[in-house]
């Protein structure tokens, strides 16, 4: 009986760890996407400014 309880407890801990790991990976991917979007926005802004300065 004790072994069953220990296994159940171990499975719960493992499941919580896997869920936490999965969520942290998702969060990391979101951060990478935000950085990429920021870079693209900066490039677009620089392009707009360059075009505007050429027209002046």
N, C-alpha and C positions, 0 to 999 in steps of 0.2 A: 504493500500500500504506500509506504514512504517513497519507494522508487518511482511510483506513478506520479506522486505529487511533485517530486524533484524534477522529473522529466517535463511535467506540465509547466512548472515554474521556469525551467530552462527555455522551453519553447516560447513562453510569453516574453521573456527577456530578449531572446533572439529576434522575435517578431518586432518588438519595439525598436531594437537596434536597426533592423533592416528598413523599417518605415522611416526612422530618423535619417538613415543614410540616403535613402531615396529622396526624401524631401530636401536634404542639403544639396544633393546633385541638381535637383530642379532649381533651387535657389541660385546655385552657381551658374547654371545655364542662363537664367534670367539676367544675372549681372553681366554676363558676356554679351548678351543681346543688347542690353542697355548701352554698354560701352560702344558697341558697333554702331548703334543708332546715333549716339552722340558724335562719333567720328564722321559719319555720313552727313549729319546736320552741319558740322563744322566745315566740311568740304564744300557743301552746297552754298553756305554763307560766303565763304571765301570766293567761290566762283561768281556769285552774284555781285560781290563788291568789285571784283576784277572787271567784270563786264560793264558795270556802271562807271568805273573810272576810265575805261577805254572810250566810252561814249561822251565823256565830258571834255 
